[in-house]
Amino acid sequence: MQKYLSILKQYWGYDQFRPLQGDIIQSIASGKDTLGLMPTGGGKSLTFQVPSMAMEGICVVVTPLIALMKDQVENLKKRGITAAAIFSGMSHNEILMTLDNAVFEAYKFLYVSPERLATPVFMEKIKQAKVCMIAVDESHCISQWGYDFRPSYLRIANIRELLPDVPVLALTATATPEVVNDIQTQLHFREPNLFQKSFFRSNLAYVVRTVENKDENLLKILNSVTGTSVVYVRNRKRTKEISDFLNLNGISAENFHAGLKNETKDAKQGRWKSGETRVIVSTNAFGMGIDKAEVRTVVHMDLPDSLEAYFQEAGRAGRDEKKAYAVLLYNNGDAVKMRKRVTDSFPGKEMVVKVYEALGNYLQMGVGSGLDKVFAFDIGDFCTKFKLPILIAYNSLKILQQAGYIELTDEQDSSSRLLFTVGKDDLYKLKQTPEQERLIHILLRSYTGLFTDLASISEDIIAKRLEWTRDKVYEQLIELAKERIIQFIPRKKTPYLTFVREREATERVVLGKEAYDDRRERYIARVKSVLDYAQEENICRNQILLSYFGEKDSKPCGKCDICLKKKETQVSDEDFEAIRLLIRQELHAEALTVNALIKKIPFKEPKALQVIRFMIDNNQIVENELMKLGLKKES
C-alpha cells in the first residue's frame, strides 16, 4: 500500500486515501475486476489514476461526460502526467494520431467516449497497445435497468474480448441492487466483487416543502441558511429568471447551463467556487466534477426524473461533513408536469419513425449508407426545416439511440485546435509576413507540443498577448493553414450525431419492447418513486432514499422534515403530565376555546393538542355548548 500512498503524495499532495479508496485500489491492482459504488464527491477518479501510475502500460478510461473528460486530461497534464482523449467531433486524422501515440505509450491515460469504442480503427489500434486497466466511469449507463442507459456502453464487452487479461474497474455514484448486479454481468466480471460505501449522509438533512410560491420560499431558505448554494431547475430560461430574482433581493447569484460558452462557464464556476458568487442557478449541467466542500444548501425547484438523479445532485451539499440541507420545493402542479414529462419523453412510435426518416433526408443519406458517419448536428435547424417540435424530436432521437440506430452526444463546445505541419527547423526557413512571424512566435511561447499533436488553443488569449482583435487572429490562422504551415480546426459548438448502422428503409425501423416499451415502463416507475418521495408525510426521507438503493434496515435520521415534525408532536411522559396539569389549572379558572387554551400553554401547539385530545377522549375535560372546554365535574 505504501507505493500507492507515495504516488498519491507525489502527484496529488494528499497523505491518506478517503474511506473505500484504498480497498478499491488494492483490489484492482491485484488484477480483480472491481465495482466501486461511491457517492458523489467520494474521489472516484483516484481509484484508477493512482494504481495505473504504479502499473506498466496505459489505462483506458471510458466516460460519456466529454466536458469532464477534457477537464481530467488537463488536470493530469498539469500534474505532469501524460493523457489524451478521443470523442465524437474529432477528425479521423486526429483520432488516428492519438491512437498511434497510445500504441507507442506516449500517454498514461487514454479517455474514450463510449460511441468511439467499437469503431474498426479503435479496435485495431487498442489490440496493439499495452493496456494495464480499463476504467468505466458512470458504469450504471451499461445497465438497461439504470436511469441513464446508453447502448454504446455495451461495446465495452467487445474490448474485454480483445483484452481478456486486463482488469476492469467500474465506478458509479448511484445504483440500485438490480443495477449493481447487471453492471457486473454486462462487463463480464470473472466473479462478483463490489466495494460499497453506505449512502447515509449523517450531516445532510433532506427536506420537502409543499408550497404555492416557490420563488418566495427559495428566498426564505437562502435568508435562513447562510453560505453557498446550488439551485436546480429544469430549463435554461428559468436559470436566468431565478438568478435575476435573487440578485434583485440582495443575494448574489449567477445562472449556468450547457448552452453557455466554455469561457463563460469557467468564469461563473470560478466566481462561485471562490465565494464571490453565493448561489449558482443551474440545469443538471452543473456539478459534474465540481468539488466544493462547503455547499450549505442544494435546492430543487422542480422534480428530477429519478431518485438516482436527485440523490446525486442533492449530495453536492455538505461535503465538508458539516450540517447542510437538500430541499425539494413541491406543489400539486408538479404531479401534472411529471405525467406530461412521460408523454414528452416517449412520443408515439409513428412519430419516432417519422423523425428517423426526416433525419436521413436532412443529412442527405440514402438508404443503405452512412455507417459510422459523424455529423455536427444542429437540432434547431433540423426541427425548423421539417416542422418538428424540438422536445419531441430530441426525445425521438434518444429513443432511436436506445434502439441502436444512432448516437447523439450532448452539446459540446470544442476549442480551436492547431498542429504545425512543418518541422521546427523548416518553419524558420519559410518566408513569412511580419504578422505571421509575430503570431508564430506567440503560439510557440504560449503552447507546448504543437509539432507532435493537435493542441487546444484560445484565440482570445493569443489576441490579448498580440494586442490584436480576435477576428484578426482567426484570419491569420486561416492564412497559415492555407499555406499548409499549420493544421487549424476552428472552434465550434454543436452536438454530434453518429450513424452506428446504415440508414434503414422506414418500414424496416423496429422499436422493440426493450428499446421502447420496457424503458417507458421503467421511466414511469422512476417518476412514481420521485412523486412518492415528494408526497410522503410519514416515513423518514433518508429511509426512503436508502431503501431505494438497497439499504433496507436503516433507522430514522432525526434530521429530515418528517423526523423533525414527529419530534415536535411526540410527547414524553414528563411533558404530558406537565401539560395536563397546566390544562386543569387554566380550565379550573374558566372555560376556554381550544385556541385560547393553547396560547396559555407554554409548549408547542402539536404537543398541547395531543394532550387536549387525549383528555377529551378519556372524558377528563368536556366541550360546552359554545365549543369551549371545561373540566369534567368530579362525581
Buried (B, 14 or more C-beta within 10 A) or exposed (E): EEEBBEBBEEBEEBEEBBEBBBBBBBBBBEEBBBBBBBBBBBBBBBBBBBBBBEBEBBBBBBBBBBBBBBBBBEBBBEEEBBBBBBBBBBEEEBBBBBBEBBBEEBBBBBBBBBBBBBBEBBBEBBEEBEBBBBBBBBBBBBBBBBBBBBBBBBBBBEBBEEBEEBBBBBBBBBBBBEBBBBBBEBBEBEEEBBBBBEBBBEEBBBBBBBBEEBBEBBBEBBEEBEBBBBBBBBEBEBBBBBBEBBBEBEBBBBBBBBBBEBEEBEEBBEBBBEEEBBBBBBBBBBBBEBEBEEBBBBBBBBBBBBBBBBBBBBBBBBBBEEBBBBBBBBBEEBBEEBEEBBEEBBBEBEBBBBBBBBBBEBBEBEEEEBEBBBBBBBBEEBBEEBEBEEEBBBBBBBBBBBBBBBBBBEBBBBBBBBBBBBEEEEBEEEEBEEBBEBBBEBBBEBBEEBBEBBBBBBBEBBBEBBEBEBEBBBEBBEBBBEBEBBBBBBBEBBBBBBBBEBBBEEEEBEBEEEBBEBBBEBBBEBBEBBBEBBEBEEBBBBBBBBBBBBBEEBEBBEBBBBBBEBEEEEBEEEBBEBBBEBBBEBBEEEBBBBEEBBEBBEBBEBBBBBBBEBBBEEEBBBEEEEEBBBBBEEE
